[in-house]
Amino acid sequence: MTQYNSIDKTIDCAPTLNDTQVLEFCKNGYLILENVVSEEINRKTIDYLNGDLQPDPEYIPNGLSEKDFEGMRHSHEPSILILEKWFRENVLMNNALSGALRSLLGPNFGLPVLISAHSVECPSAAQPWHHDADSVFGPELNYLETFYYPQDSPIEMGPTEILPGSHISKTTLDYDESGLLAAVPAGSFVIHHQSIFHRRGKSTGSGKRHMLKYNYWRTSEPKKDWLDDPEFDSQTANYGGHNEARYFAHMFYWLNGKGDEYRIIGGQAWPWSIKHQIGPSYGFGKTKGYLPDWRKNNSDGYTY
């Protein structure tokens, strides 16, 4: 059961991801939850964004007036939607979404304080590829960005296009290069690392396509308290290929609360591995060695 703390605006619930799924997020940088919000709530959200549903906030925050609310509602940042009880309970605190967020952000994670409306009239050209402003590349996961699609968003309607694994380093792509299109049905969420390389995809359909973007926040120290996968082994797990496994493994260890213990010795040692090995990679559990060079100051990709 998802619980809401109205004093500090946090959410808690049971985690729903296991070891393998958490590591997959570390590697890919995103997670898609399809069709988990009801048709009624999706329709209500669209009506609200189109101005066909009058606001009914639970309260007015200090420093804001009804005039401020009106201006905010019709802006590209309609954050007063956070104050609608029906939206908080059914979208922001959606059970499937909350369980995944709880697994990655820990207990009592913070609700969004800002919503951005990414609505577009289709057809429309694709955006340039970009990392969001103020992106940080590192093993820490202190917040997660979430896209909510209240309507069907097939390829024709220009859904978000992402480059899996691009959350570990500043990335470049030519405009004509493609990634993974998150074409999803109504009521879906795309949870992703805030630093992932992405853009709005090209649309060839017609009509307005709505999408809402907002962040959830960690309020507790990281530790491993998600679900156990009895088949998972930290030594033999697949952390990815050359020049990336060291980063994905570091993030996974940070989420386990073991970021300070993480050391690697490089080369073909752990966390790198390949299917044709006849035994586990050397280097697992080392207490002396290197760290991944997240700041990219060294040409070999390692630092102390």
Number of C-alpha atoms within 10 A of each C-alpha: 9 15 14 18 12 8 6 11 13 20 22 20 21 20 20 18 21 19 22 19 17 19 22 19 21 29 24 20 24 22 18 16 17 16 17 17 22 15 14 10 16 22 15 17 23 18 13 16 21 12 12 11 12 8 15 12 15 12 10 12 10 6 6 9 10 9 9 11 18 13 11 15 18 13 13 14 18 20 19 22 22 20 17 15 15 18 17 15 15 15 25 20 21 16 19 17 21 25 21 23 27 23 24 29 25 27 22 20 24 21 21 20 14 15 19 16 19 15 13 16 14 17 17 17 12 17 15 13 23 17 19 13 8 8 15 20 20 19 20 15 20 19 20 21 18 25 21 22 28 28 21 18 22 16 18 16 25 27 25 23 22 24 20 17 20 21 27 24 20 17 13 12 13 8 10 8 8 14 16 13 19 20 21 22 17 21 23 26 28 19 24 23 26 24 23 27 26 24 21 22 26 20 21 14 16 12 11 14 22 22 21 20 19 20 20 23 20 21 15 13 13 21 18 18 19 21 16 12 12 9 8 13 11 16 16 16 18 22 25 20 13 14 15 19 20 27 26 29 27 26 25 27 23 22 26 17 15 15 18 11 13 22 22 24 19 21 12 13 15 25 31 25 22 15 7 6 8 7 9 16 16 18 20 17 13 14 13 13 14 17 19 26 17 18 15 14 10 11 8 11 18 20 15 9
